[in-house]
Amino acid sequence: MSMAMRAPALLTLLWLNAFAVAAAAETVYVSDRFEIGIHESTSIDSVILAVIPSGTPLEVAGRDGEFVQVTTPDGIKGWVDGRYLVSERPAGGTVVQDDAKLAEATRLLGAARAEVEVLRQRVSELQRDAASA
């Protein structure tokens, strides 16, 4: 094989190798979001009434084999596969609650800062009025 033929072949191999290394170096994570269906009856093939995310509190109304009859906070009643239920709130649900609390705290902090600014302006006005009197 001549040098003129080797150069393109070598460049092609180097190009392919670069993509293989990039693909091998990819990092992925398992999602902490999980959803289950609330079924109309105690069959996995029954109509799904709703899909609820992990961390949703459910009120237990009854049990039938692997299935548990539940009511959601929205009042939806149906059956779920009991293998997906735990008695302790999963960590993912806690993170969601913490995010909501952080958002509310951030909103309140913004409102408090705005109020402080209004009060500072009022103090400045009163000081100017007192100085000119």
Secondary structure, 3 states (H helix, E strand, C coil): CCHHHHHHHHHHHHHHHHHHHHHHCCCCCCCCCCEEEEECCCCCCCCEEEEEECCCCCEEEEEECCEEEEECCCCCEEEEEHHHCCCCCCHHHHHHHHHHHHHHHHHHHHHHHHHHHHHHHHHHHHHHHHHHC
